Amino acid sequence: MRLKKWICLSAASMLLAASFTATPIANAEETKTIADESIYDLLVDRYFNATGENDYNIDPTESSQFAGGDFKGITDKISVISDMGFTIVSLGSIFKTEEYDGSMVTSYTEFEPRFGTTEEFTQLIDKFNDYKISVMVDFPLTNVSEKHEWAQDSSKEQWVLGTSNSKVRWDLNNREVQKALIDEVVQFVSTYKVRGIRLTNLDIASNAFLNDIIKAIKAVDENIYVISNEESDANFDAKYYNDTNEIFRNIYKNVDIDSSEQMKYIAPGLNNGDVPVQLMIDSVNTNRFVYDVELFPPTRIKLAMASTLLLPGVPVMQYGTEIAMNGEVGPESHQVYNFRTDEELIKFIGNIQTLRNESDTLRAGEFKLIKNENGLLAFQRSSDTEKWIVVINNTGKTTRVDISEEDIGSGKEIMGMIETNVIRANDDGVYPIVIDREVVEIYQVIEKRGINIGYLILLVLAYTFFIGFILVLRRRTKRAEEK
């Protein structure tokens, strides 16, 4: 039986190796801009509770209370994020807070003790760096807790513009407030080797003030990304638009929906200096995408996520999307992560990200829209070394997309990287791409191949092994009968 198993495995391995004949993907250079990144957005408290030593007044059964997630828990479960290919993990606000989601900050210098210690945060950064993943942290400019240490300082009364719902608004036009906030964020990025800062709660902050903060952060390290989750004309590394996630949500919640708005904020000339747009289907401040879908959620997520990952921009995915997490905005949408769910979506996202991370062209190549009509999206990414075609069929029927030989050149083939099908030009010089309903395919344009001699040789060897096994088996059977 051991011989039989060895022969079968050997034959199968050779056939598999011989069948994978796509042109090698051009190696990606070291990440240089935020357009090369993809962001996984999570709340520390909702991920994984690795130690009970910091579980102060937690109640995992009550959605509005702290659940116990901590820095060590994220560090322990880093493989999930790594397997999906994300290059940045955004942790939300990690400062001392009265609310699990960091929305009631009481300090800009102390970490929330339920999340962990400064040493554990440093270890988290180091561990992520080992996996070639960077860390981004939220820094709220205002709307902090009325128990914030500054609000308790009588000498800073003039810093407070007003108080509502137990939250304090700083006067962001006050020069002292501006200097204090800049000093705090500079101290943070000087102490901890984070790769990004997301400024939140911009309120009345002027572009001039925001640009001063950005300039100060980059003076510490010019490679630190600075973004926001609010619309602004300041010099952020990536733009944010309030209706981006609504556009993507509405298109992919069902099939055959008008998709004309999908290209509204897409900046195809990223290598020409265009500022990329954050692309997302939901955020920690919205309903979950699944909350709005009208058909089978995993399929909806695949199509929607493929569009955010492959269109020009910066993909941002909220934690739990990969396990089809549901819920209305607020605590219901911030469920504790379930690590025992099916991994189909994790693998799907990881497969796409593997291609994206390994190909400069797929991330930042020249963009050409082929078709965008009622859920059918097809586009091309090209460079001097590679050419890719992406087709996302969010329609209710099998659809054909014709690619002209003039568009990709003669003597080429189009190979699907997910289904590994090969498309050749017909007699009219057209490459007919036929794609099933509700399916994503990423095609690489490769040189046309003749007869695969290597494949045929291995095929002959495989059959030789199989015939040899049959002969050996017959001899053993005959000897057993003779005995």
ABEGO torsion letter per residue (X at the ends): XAAAAAAAAAAAAAAAAAABABBBBBBBBBBABAAABBBBBBBAAABBBABAAABBGBBAABAABBAGBBAAAAAAAAAAAAAAGBABBBAEBABBBABAAGABBABAABBBAAAEBAAAAAAAAAAAAAAGBBBBBBBBABGBBAABAAAABAAAAAABAEBBGGBBBBBAABAAAAAAAAAAAAAAAAABBBABBBBBGAEABBAAAAAAAAAAAAAABAABBBBBABBBABBBABBBBAAAAAAAAAAAABBGBBAAAAAAABBAAAAAGBBBBBBBABBAABBBAAAABABBAAAAAAAAAAAAAABBEBBBBBBGAAAGBBEBBEAAABBBBBAABBAAAAAAAAAAAAAAAABAAAAABBBBBABBBGGBBBBBBBBAABBBBBBBBBBABBBBBBBBAAAAEBGBBBBBAAAGBBBBBBAAGBBBBBBBBGBBBBBBBBBBBBBBAAAAAAAAAAAAAAAAAAAAAAAAAAAAAAX
